[in-house]
Amino acid sequence: MDIIKKLEHASRKKHKTLILPESYDERVIEAAKLITKKQIAKIILIDTGKSIKIKGNKNIDIIDVNFSKQFAAEYFKKRKNKEPLLNLKEAERRLTDPLHFACMLLVNKYADAVVSGSVYSTGMVLKTAIQIVGLKKGNKTVSSFFLLSFPKHNKFSGKTLAFADCGVLPNPTAQQLCEIAIQSSKNYFKLTGKIPRTAFLSFSTKGSAKDITIEKVSEALRLTRKREPNLFCDGELQFDTAFIPEVAKRKDPEGRLKGNANVFIFPDLNSGNIAYKIAERIGGAIATGPIVQGLAKPVMDLSRGCRATDIFNMSLIAAQF
């Protein structure tokens, strides 16, 4: 069973409710219809006065954005210490924004997750989510990862990989790389059911080169092993050493991963973002993400160039959390 079919099956059992704030986007409406047709989840759409082209679907609730006024005092209390000039009238105005309203609905348990970003930028999605939803207890880092799967007849058909971070932190510290690795590994297991085998990537393998960036990767590995001693991880490794057993035998014969890594931690956003797009465009991978992690409740981001099928796939991911 491929990863999408597996997630569809799991979602039907969970009966989650998802908010799609950008209900004025035709791609969102198409995705909402598909989600409910396949009984993946219940959907909440936000009515902003623009036309919502959907009728008579018992698994889709439409909430008027004016309903957001009831949360103004709560939002004001949440933000007043960080924004001294904020007043109640401005709080009411902000909540007429569908994304802000959706996050307040999420915090107040009207739904289980928010999926947004077909219209909003990644920066706006993350900023709003951090301000309203906040970070998971004990966590200081919001990051993301992509799930990469491969179609039939592809050389790597049947494999599912995780690449992190490909969408949030431009230049993570060693501590942040550690948190990215731990979050990505746990979420990889949650979504795939497969034991994570986590590689900290570099242009060097086990000291074959010297550079301050390599020192950061090595420190991240040390911190990760200290915090999660049972996590199967190794580094620093070049990608081919982490992924191809024959190369691992030559370059890292005593290594733990033996060329069988499935979770890849990139040293910075440049390398992670470039790598997943090469895997997608040249390697034929199906990339789902960025899957945002580290928030107190799930708020998933989309690319503004997404298709309805991408919104559907991200909704499958959101339903697992």
C-alpha positions as YAML, in Angstrom:
chain: A
units: angstrom
residues:
- id: 1
  name: MET
  ca: [0.00, 0.00, 0.00]
- id: 2
  name: ASP
  ca: [1.54, 3.37, -1.00]
- id: 3
  name: ILE
  ca: [1.76, 6.19, 1.54]
- id: 4
  name: ILE
  ca: [-1.24, 8.15, 0.20]
- id: 5
  name: LYS
  ca: [-3.55, 5.11, 0.28]
- id: 6
  name: LYS
  ca: [-2.28, 4.28, 3.76]
- id: 7
  name: LEU
  ca: [-3.02, 7.80, 5.00]
- id: 8
  name: GLU
  ca: [-6.49, 7.74, 3.42]
- id: 9
  name: HIS
  ca: [-7.26, 4.52, 5.28]
- id: 10
  name: ALA
  ca: [-5.95, 5.92, 8.58]
- id: 11
  name: SER
  ca: [-7.84, 9.21, 8.16]
- id: 12
  name: ARG
  ca: [-11.23, 7.51, 7.75]
- id: 13
  name: LYS
  ca: [-10.76, 5.92, 11.17]
- id: 14
  name: LYS
  ca: [-9.84, 9.17, 12.93]
- id: 15
  name: HIS
  ca: [-12.92, 11.26, 11.99]
- id: 16
  name: LYS
  ca: [-11.03, 14.57, 12.28]
- id: 17
  name: THR
  ca: [-12.37, 18.06, 11.50]
- id: 18
  name: LEU
  ca: [-10.18, 20.31, 9.35]
- id: 19
  name: ILE
  ca: [-10.46, 24.04, 8.63]
- id: 20
  name: LEU
  ca: [-9.68, 25.28, 5.12]
- id: 21
  name: PRO
  ca: [-9.67, 29.10, 5.58]
- id: 22
  name: GLU
  ca: [-9.21, 30.06, 1.91]
- id: 23
  name: SER
  ca: [-12.75, 29.08, 0.91]
- id: 24
  name: TYR
  ca: [-12.82, 31.69, -1.88]
- id: 25
  name: ASP
  ca: [-10.15, 29.66, -3.75]
- id: 26
  name: GLU
  ca: [-11.61, 27.20, -6.29]
- id: 27
  name: ARG
  ca: [-8.79, 24.73, -5.58]
- id: 28
  name: VAL
  ca: [-9.82, 24.65, -1.92]
- id: 29
  name: ILE
  ca: [-13.45, 24.00, -2.83]
- id: 30
  name: GLU
  ca: [-12.42, 21.18, -5.16]
- id: 31
  name: ALA
  ca: [-10.26, 19.67, -2.41]
- id: 32
  name: ALA
  ca: [-13.05, 20.01, 0.17]
- id: 33
  name: LYS
  ca: [-15.42, 18.10, -2.10]
- id: 34
  name: LEU
  ca: [-12.86, 15.34, -2.62]
- id: 35
  name: ILE
  ca: [-12.04, 15.10, 1.10]
- id: 36
  name: THR
  ca: [-15.67, 14.67, 2.05]
- id: 37
  name: LYS
  ca: [-16.47, 12.40, -0.90]
- id: 38
  name: LYS
  ca: [-13.74, 10.02, 0.26]
- id: 39
  name: GLN
  ca: [-14.84, 10.45, 3.90]
- id: 40
  name: ILE
  ca: [-11.39, 11.61, 4.94]
- id: 41
  name: ALA
  ca: [-12.58, 14.28, 7.40]
- id: 42
  name: LYS
  ca: [-15.24, 16.87, 8.13]
- id: 43
  name: ILE
  ca: [-14.46, 20.31, 6.71]
- id: 44
  name: ILE
  ca: [-15.03, 23.83, 8.00]
- id: 45
  name: LEU
  ca: [-14.99, 26.66, 5.46]
- id: 46
  name: ILE
  ca: [-14.91, 30.37, 6.37]
- id: 47
  name: ASP
  ca: [-17.58, 32.55, 4.72]
- id: 48
  name: THR
  ca: [-16.08, 35.99, 4.07]
- id: 49
  name: GLY
  ca: [-18.94, 37.22, 1.91]
- id: 50
  name: LYS
  ca: [-17.33, 35.97, -1.28]
- id: 51
  name: SER
  ca: [-19.09, 33.22, -3.19]
- id: 52
  name: ILE
  ca: [-18.57, 29.69, -1.86]
- id: 53
  name: LYS
  ca: [-19.47, 27.32, -4.67]
- id: 54
  name: ILE
  ca: [-20.68, 24.41, -2.61]
- id: 55
  name: LYS
  ca: [-24.12, 23.34, -1.46]
- id: 56
  name: GLY
  ca: [-25.86, 20.62, 0.48]
- id: 57
  name: ASN
  ca: [-22.86, 18.73, 1.83]
- id: 58
  name: LYS
  ca: [-23.54, 17.49, 5.37]
- id: 59
  name: ASN
  ca: [-19.80, 17.03, 6.02]
- id: 60
  name: ILE
  ca: [-18.95, 20.64, 5.23]
- id: 61
  name: ASP
  ca: [-19.79, 23.39, 7.73]
- id: 62
  name: ILE
  ca: [-19.62, 27.02, 6.65]
- id: 63
  name: ILE
  ca: [-18.96, 29.53, 9.44]
- id: 64
  name: ASP
  ca: [-19.53, 33.26, 8.93]
- id: 65
  name: VAL
  ca: [-16.37, 35.26, 9.59]
- id: 66
  name: ASN
  ca: [-18.43, 37.69, 11.70]
- id: 67
  name: PHE
  ca: [-18.64, 34.89, 14.28]
- id: 68
  name: SER
  ca: [-15.00, 35.76, 15.01]
- id: 69
  name: LYS
  ca: [-15.99, 38.75, 17.17]
- id: 70
  name: GLN
  ca: [-16.64, 36.44, 20.11]
- id: 71
  name: PHE
  ca: [-12.90, 35.66, 20.21]
- id: 72
  name: ALA
  ca: [-11.70, 39.28, 20.15]
- id: 73
  name: ALA
  ca: [-11.23, 39.59, 23.92]
- id: 74
  name: GLU
  ca: [-9.33, 36.30, 24.04]
- id: 75
  name: TYR
  ca: [-7.08, 37.32, 21.14]
- id: 76
  name: PHE
  ca: [-6.47, 40.72, 22.75]
- id: 77
  name: LYS
  ca: [-5.44, 39.07, 26.03]
- id: 78
  name: LYS
  ca: [-3.15, 36.69, 24.17]
- id: 79
  name: ARG
  ca: [-1.32, 39.48, 22.31]
- id: 80
  name: LYS
  ca: [-1.48, 42.61, 24.54]
- id: 81
  name: ASN
  ca: [1.84, 42.02, 26.34]
- id: 82
  name: LYS
  ca: [3.69, 41.61, 23.04]
- id: 83
  name: GLU
  ca: [1.80, 44.42, 21.27]
- id: 84
  name: PRO
  ca: [1.23, 47.28, 23.77]
- id: 85
  name: LEU
  ca: [-0.56, 49.41, 21.15]
- id: 86
  name: LEU
  ca: [-3.11, 46.71, 20.35]
- id: 87
  name: ASN
  ca: [-6.72, 47.49, 21.34]
- id: 88
  name: LEU
  ca: [-9.95, 45.51, 21.26]
- id: 89
  name: LYS
  ca: [-11.17, 47.17, 18.06]
- id: 90
  name: GLU
  ca: [-7.97, 46.18, 16.24]
- id: 91
  name: ALA
  ca: [-8.28, 42.64, 17.64]
- id: 92
  name: GLU
  ca: [-11.79, 42.43, 16.14]
- id: 93
  name: ARG
  ca: [-10.49, 43.69, 12.80]
- id: 94
  name: ARG
  ca: [-7.66, 41.15, 12.64]
- id: 95
  name: LEU
  ca: [-10.01, 38.28, 13.32]
- id: 96
  name: THR
  ca: [-12.02, 39.11, 10.21]
- id: 97
  name: ASP
  ca: [-9.00, 37.64, 8.41]
- id: 98
  name: PRO
  ca: [-9.91, 33.98, 7.70]
- id: 99
  name: LEU
  ca: [-6.51, 32.62, 8.75]
- id: 100
  name: HIS
  ca: [-6.55, 34.41, 12.11]
- id: 101
  name: PHE
  ca: [-10.14, 33.28, 12.66]
- id: 102
  name: ALA
  ca: [-9.29, 29.69, 11.71]
- id: 103
  name: CYS
  ca: [-6.43, 29.57, 14.22]
- id: 104
  name: MET
  ca: [-8.73, 30.89, 16.97]
- id: 105
  name: LEU
  ca: [-11.30, 28.22, 16.09]
- id: 106
  name: LEU
  ca: [-8.52, 25.63, 16.31]
- id: 107
  name: VAL
  ca: [-7.36, 26.85, 19.73]
- id: 108
  name: ASN
  ca: [-10.96, 26.70, 20.94]
- id: 109
  name: LYS
  ca: [-11.37, 23.09, 19.78]
- id: 110
  name: TYR
  ca: [-13.84, 23.67, 16.96]
- id: 111
  name: ALA
  ca: [-11.48, 21.63, 14.78]
- id: 112
  name: ASP
  ca: [-8.40, 19.42, 14.92]
- id: 113
  name: ALA
  ca: [-6.18, 21.14, 12.34]
- id: 114
  name: VAL
  ca: [-5.88, 24.03, 9.88]
- id: 115
  name: VAL
  ca: [-4.65, 23.60, 6.29]
- id: 116
  name: SER
  ca: [-3.78, 26.90, 4.62]
- id: 117
  name: GLY
  ca: [-1.36, 28.52, 2.18]
- id: 118
  name: SER
  ca: [-2.98, 28.31, -1.26]
- id: 119
  name: VAL
  ca: [-3.41, 32.10, -1.02]
- id: 120
  name: TYR
  ca: [-1.46, 33.10, 2.11]
- id: 121
  name: SER
  ca: [2.34, 33.12, 2.04]
- id: 122
  name: THR
  ca: [4.30, 30.64, 4.16]
- id: 123
  name: GLY
  ca: [5.51, 33.55, 6.27]
- id: 124
  name: MET
  ca: [1.96, 34.65, 7.05]
- id: 125
  name: VAL
  ca: [0.78, 31.11, 7.83]
- id: 126
  name: LEU
  ca: [3.68, 30.50, 10.23]
- id: 127
  name: LYS
  ca: [3.55, 33.94, 11.85]
- id: 128
  name: THR
  ca: [-0.18, 33.68, 12.53]
- id: 129
  name: ALA
  ca: [0.09, 30.11, 13.81]
- id: 130
  name: ILE
  ca: [2.96, 30.93, 16.17]
- id: 131
  name: GLN
  ca: [1.16, 34.01, 17.53]
- id: 132
  name: ILE
  ca: [-2.19, 32.30, 18.13]
- id: 133
  name: VAL
  ca: [-1.56, 28.56, 18.43]
- id: 134
  name: GLY
  ca: [1.92, 28.79, 19.95]
- id: 135
  name: LEU
  ca: [4.64, 26.19, 20.28]
- id: 136
  name: LYS
  ca: [4.34, 22.67, 21.59]
- id: 137
  name: LYS
  ca: [5.23, 22.36, 25.27]
- id: 138
  name: GLY
  ca: [8.96, 21.90, 25.75]
- id: 139
  name: ASN
  ca: [9.71, 22.85, 22.15]
- id: 140
  name: LYS
  ca: [11.52, 25.97, 20.93]
- id: 141
  name: THR
  ca: [11.71, 25.29, 17.20]
- id: 142
  name: VAL
  ca: [9.14, 25.39, 14.42]
- id: 143
  name: SER
  ca: [10.40, 23.60, 11.33]
- id: 144
  name: SER
  ca: [9.11, 21.51, 8.45]
- id: 145
  name: PHE
  ca: [9.77, 18.41, 6.43]
- id: 146
  name: PHE
  ca: [8.69, 16.89, 3.14]
- id: 147
  name: LEU
  ca: [7.56, 13.33, 2.62]
- id: 148
  name: LEU
  ca: [8.87, 11.95, -0.65]
- id: 149
  name: SER
  ca: [7.32, 8.86, -2.19]
- id: 150
  name: PHE
  ca: [7.91, 7.30, -5.59]
- id: 151
  name: PRO
  ca: [5.43, 6.05, -8.22]
- id: 152
  name: LYS
  ca: [5.38, 2.60, -9.76]
- id: 153
  name: HIS
  ca: [8.19, 1.81, -12.20]
- id: 154
  name: ASN
  ca: [10.44, 4.35, -10.46]
- id: 155
  name: LYS
  ca: [13.74, 2.83, -9.31]
- id: 156
  name: PHE
  ca: [12.83, 3.70, -5.71]
- id: 157
  name: SER
  ca: [9.15, 2.70, -5.84]
- id: 158
  name: GLY
  ca: [8.00, 1.60, -2.40]
- id: 159
  name: LYS
  ca: [10.38, 3.89, -0.52]
- id: 160
  name: THR
  ca: [9.13, 6.83, 1.55]
- id: 161
  name: LEU
  ca: [11.70, 9.39, 2.65]
- id: 162
  name: ALA
  ca: [11.65, 12.51, 4.84]
- id: 163
  name: PHE
  ca: [13.71, 15.63, 4.01]
- id: 164
  name: ALA
  ca: [14.07, 18.35, 6.68]
- id: 165
  name: ASP
  ca: [14.12, 21.29, 7.01]
- id: 166
  name: CYS
  ca: [13.09, 22.40, 3.53]
- id: 167
  name: GLY
  ca: [10.76, 25.31, 4.26]
- id: 168
  name: VAL
  ca: [11.27, 27.29, 7.48]
- id: 169
  name: LEU
  ca: [14.72, 27.85, 9.08]
- id: 170
  name: PRO
  ca: [17.37, 29.34, 6.74]
- id: 171
  name: ASN
  ca: [20.41, 28.59, 8.90]
- id: 172
  name: PRO
  ca: [19.53, 26.44, 11.93]
- id: 173
  name: THR
  ca: [21.89, 26.19, 14.89]
- id: 174
  name: ALA
  ca: [23.16, 22.84, 16.15]
- id: 175
  name: GLN
  ca: [20.42, 22.87, 18.80]
- id: 176
  name: GLN
  ca: [17.77, 23.61, 16.17]
- id: 177
  name: LEU
  ca: [19.12, 20.85, 13.90]
- id: 178
  name: CYS
  ca: [18.81, 18.50, 16.87]
- id: 179
  name: GLU
  ca: [15.16, 19.48, 17.38]
- id: 180
  name: ILE
  ca: [14.46, 19.22, 13.65]
- id: 181
  name: ALA
  ca: [15.90, 15.71, 13.63]
- id: 182
  name: ILE
  ca: [13.91, 14.55, 16.65]
- id: 183
  name: GLN
  ca: [10.63, 16.06, 15.42]
- id: 184
  name: SER
  ca: [11.08, 14.77, 11.86]
- id: 185
  name: SER
  ca: [11.98, 11.26, 13.01]
- id: 186
  name: LYS
  ca: [8.99, 10.98, 15.32]
- id: 187
  name: ASN
  ca: [6.62, 12.35, 12.70]
- id: 188
  name: TYR
  ca: [8.07, 10.06, 10.03]
- id: 189
  name: PHE
  ca: [7.18, 7.12, 12.24]
- id: 190
  name: LYS
  ca: [3.72, 8.57, 12.96]
- id: 191
  name: LEU
  ca: [2.94, 8.94, 9.25]
- id: 192
  name: THR
  ca: [4.59, 5.85, 7.78]
- id: 193
  name: GLY
  ca: [4.81, 3.34, 10.64]
- id: 194
  name: LYS
  ca: [8.43, 2.73, 9.64]
- id: 195
  name: ILE
  ca: [11.38, 2.96, 12.05]
- id: 196
  name: PRO
  ca: [13.29, 6.18, 11.31]
- id: 197
  name: ARG
  ca: [16.93, 5.84, 10.30]
- id: 198
  name: THR
  ca: [18.15, 9.40, 10.49]
- id: 199
  name: ALA
  ca: [21.15, 10.85, 8.64]
- id: 200
  name: PHE
  ca: [22.73, 14.23, 9.41]
- id: 201
  name: LEU
  ca: [23.93, 15.35, 5.99]
- id: 202
  name: SER
  ca: [27.00, 17.31, 4.96]
- id: 203
  name: PHE
  ca: [29.51, 17.57, 2.11]
- id: 204
  name: SER
  ca: [31.78, 15.51, 4.37]
- id: 205
  name: THR
  ca: [31.62, 11.93, 5.63]
- id: 206
  name: LYS
  ca: [32.99, 11.31, 9.12]
- id: 207
  name: GLY
  ca: [35.75, 13.89, 8.99]
- id: 208
  name: SER
  ca: [36.72, 13.64, 5.31]
- id: 209
  name: ALA
  ca: [36.69, 17.46, 5.25]
- id: 210
  name: LYS
  ca: [37.05, 20.25, 7.81]
- id: 211
  name: ASP
  ca: [34.75, 23.28, 8.04]
- id: 212
  name: ILE
  ca: [32.77, 25.18, 10.66]
- id: 213
  name: THR
  ca: [29.50, 24.01, 9.04]
- id: 214
  name: ILE
  ca: [30.58, 20.39, 9.54]
- id: 215
  name: GLU
  ca: [31.26, 21.10, 13.21]
- id: 216
  name: LYS
  ca: [27.65, 22.31, 13.53]
- id: 217
  name: VAL
  ca: [26.32, 19.06, 12.05]
- id: 218
  name: SER
  ca: [28.53, 16.95, 14.33]
- id: 219
  name: GLU
  ca: [27.37, 18.90, 17.37]
- id: 220
  name: ALA
  ca: [23.73, 18.43, 16.32]
- id: 221
  name: LEU
  ca: [24.30, 14.68, 16.16]
- id: 222
  name: ARG
  ca: [25.89, 14.70, 19.63]
- id: 223
  name: LEU
  ca: [22.96, 16.64, 21.10]
- id: 224
  name: THR
  ca: [20.45, 14.35, 19.43]
- id: 225
  name: ARG
  ca: [22.08, 11.19, 20.76]
- id: 226
  name: LYS
  ca: [22.13, 12.71, 24.23]
- id: 227
  name: ARG
  ca: [18.43, 13.67, 24.13]
- id: 228
  name: GLU
  ca: [17.15, 10.61, 22.25]
- id: 229
  name: PRO
  ca: [19.62, 7.76, 22.80]
- id: 230
  name: ASN
  ca: [17.25, 5.25, 21.19]
- id: 231
  name: LEU
  ca: [16.96, 7.17, 17.93]
- id: 232
  name: PHE
  ca: [18.83, 5.37, 15.14]
- id: 233
  name: CYS
  ca: [20.96, 8.20, 13.73]
- id: 234
  name: ASP
  ca: [24.43, 8.94, 12.39]
- id: 235
  name: GLY
  ca: [26.52, 11.68, 10.76]
- id: 236
  name: GLU
  ca: [28.07, 13.64, 9.35]
- id: 237
  name: LEU
  ca: [27.38, 11.89, 6.07]
- id: 238
  name: GLN
  ca: [27.30, 12.73, 2.38]
- id: 239
  name: PHE
  ca: [23.98, 11.85, 0.79]
- id: 240
  name: ASP
  ca: [25.28, 8.91, -1.23]
- id: 241
  name: THR
  ca: [26.87, 7.41, 1.90]
- id: 242
  name: ALA
  ca: [23.59, 7.74, 3.76]
- id: 243
  name: PHE
  ca: [21.41, 6.34, 0.97]
- id: 244
  name: ILE
  ca: [23.36, 3.80, -1.09]
- id: 245
  name: PRO
  ca: [24.60, 0.66, 0.71]
- id: 246
  name: GLU
  ca: [27.42, 0.04, -1.76]
- id: 247
  name: VAL
  ca: [28.81, 3.54, -1.19]
- id: 248
  name: ALA
  ca: [28.41, 3.22, 2.58]
- id: 249
  name: LYS
  ca: [30.55, 0.07, 2.54]
- id: 250
  name: ARG
  ca: [33.40, 2.05, 1.01]
- id: 251
  name: LYS
  ca: [33.06, 5.41, 2.73]
- id: 252
  name: ASP
  ca: [31.63, 4.47, 6.14]
- id: 253
  name: PRO
  ca: [32.05, 0.73, 6.75]
- id: 254
  name: GLU
  ca: [31.66, 1.08, 10.54]
- id: 255
  name: GLY
  ca: [28.64, 3.42, 10.32]
- id: 256
  name: ARG
  ca: [25.26, 2.65, 11.84]
- id: 257
  name: LEU
  ca: [23.04, 3.37, 8.83]
- id: 258
  name: LYS
  ca: [24.76, 1.19, 6.22]
- id: 259
  name: GLY
  ca: [23.29, 3.30, 3.41]
- id: 260
  name: ASN
  ca: [19.71, 2.70, 4.51]
- id: 261
  name: ALA
  ca: [18.71, 6.11, 5.85]
- id: 262
  name: ASN
  ca: [15.10, 7.24, 5.36]
- id: 263
  name: VAL
  ca: [15.11, 10.56, 7.28]
- id: 264
  name: PHE
  ca: [17.57, 13.16, 5.99]
- id: 265
  name: ILE
  ca: [18.52, 16.25, 8.01]
- id: 266
  name: PHE
  ca: [20.01, 18.98, 5.85]
- id: 267
  name: PRO
  ca: [22.45, 21.50, 7.34]
- id: 268
  name: ASP
  ca: [20.54, 24.53, 6.06]
- id: 269
  name: LEU
  ca: [17.47, 25.60, 4.13]
- id: 270
  name: ASN
  ca: [19.38, 26.16, 0.89]
- id: 271
  name: SER
  ca: [20.48, 22.54, 0.65]
- id: 272
  name: GLY
  ca: [17.17, 21.09, 1.87]
- id: 273
  name: ASN
  ca: [14.96, 23.12, -0.45]
- id: 274
  name: ILE
  ca: [17.18, 22.52, -3.48]
- id: 275
  name: ALA
  ca: [17.41, 18.79, -2.74]
- id: 276
  name: TYR
  ca: [13.68, 18.10, -2.47]
- id: 277
  name: LYS
  ca: [12.98, 19.99, -5.70]
- id: 278
  name: ILE
  ca: [15.66, 18.04, -7.55]
- id: 279
  name: ALA
  ca: [14.22, 14.79, -6.16]
- id: 280
  name: GLU
  ca: [10.77, 15.89, -7.34]
- id: 281
  name: ARG
  ca: [11.58, 17.36, -10.74]
- id: 282
  name: ILE
  ca: [14.39, 15.08, -11.89]
- id: 283
  name: GLY
  ca: [13.98, 12.02, -9.66]
- id: 284
  name: GLY
  ca: [10.22, 11.73, -10.15]
- id: 285
  name: ALA
  ca: [9.42, 11.84, -6.43]
- id: 286
  name: ILE
  ca: [5.99, 12.87, -5.17]
- id: 287
  name: ALA
  ca: [6.73, 15.56, -2.58]
- id: 288
  name: THR
  ca: [4.14, 16.30, 0.10]
- id: 289
  name: GLY
  ca: [4.82, 19.30, 2.28]
- id: 290
  name: PRO
  ca: [6.10, 21.41, 3.81]
- id: 291
  name: ILE
  ca: [4.68, 19.59, 6.83]
- id: 292
  name: VAL
  ca: [4.95, 22.07, 9.68]
- id: 293
  name: GLN
  ca: [6.04, 20.69, 13.04]
- id: 294
  name: GLY
  ca: [6.64, 22.08, 16.51]
- id: 295
  name: LEU
  ca: [3.32, 23.90, 17.02]
- id: 296
  name: ALA
  ca: [0.94, 23.17, 19.90]
- id: 297
  name: LYS
  ca: [-1.76, 22.19, 17.37]
- id: 298
  name: PRO
  ca: [-1.36, 21.29, 13.69]
- id: 299
  name: VAL
  ca: [-1.36, 24.13, 11.18]
- id: 300
  name: MET
  ca: [-0.22, 22.89, 7.78]
- id: 301
  name: ASP
  ca: [1.23, 25.07, 5.05]
- id: 302
  name: LEU
  ca: [0.68, 24.81, 1.29]
- id: 303
  name: SER
  ca: [2.50, 26.20, -1.69]
- id: 304
  name: ARG
  ca: [0.62, 29.03, -3.41]
- id: 305
  name: GLY
  ca: [1.17, 27.09, -6.63]
- id: 306
  name: CYS
  ca: [-0.55, 24.00, -5.21]
- id: 307
  name: ARG
  ca: [-3.20, 21.93, -6.95]
- id: 308
  name: ALA
  ca: [-6.39, 20.61, -5.38]
- id: 309
  name: THR
  ca: [-4.69, 17.21, -5.08]
- id: 310
  name: ASP
  ca: [-1.88, 18.83, -3.05]
- id: 311
  name: ILE
  ca: [-4.46, 20.29, -0.65]
- id: 312
  name: PHE
  ca: [-6.08, 16.87, -0.40]
- id: 313
  name: ASN
  ca: [-2.73, 15.20, 0.35]
- id: 314
  name: MET
  ca: [-1.82, 17.79, 2.99]
- id: 315
  name: SER
  ca: [-5.23, 17.30, 4.57]
- id: 316
  name: LEU
  ca: [-4.42, 13.58, 4.87]
- id: 317
  name: ILE
  ca: [-1.25, 14.55, 6.74]
- id: 318
  name: ALA
  ca: [-3.08, 17.00, 9.01]
- id: 319
  name: ALA
  ca: [-5.64, 14.34, 9.92]
- id: 320
  name: GLN
  ca: [-2.91, 12.18, 11.48]
- id: 321
  name: PHE
  ca: [-1.99, 14.71, 14.18]
...
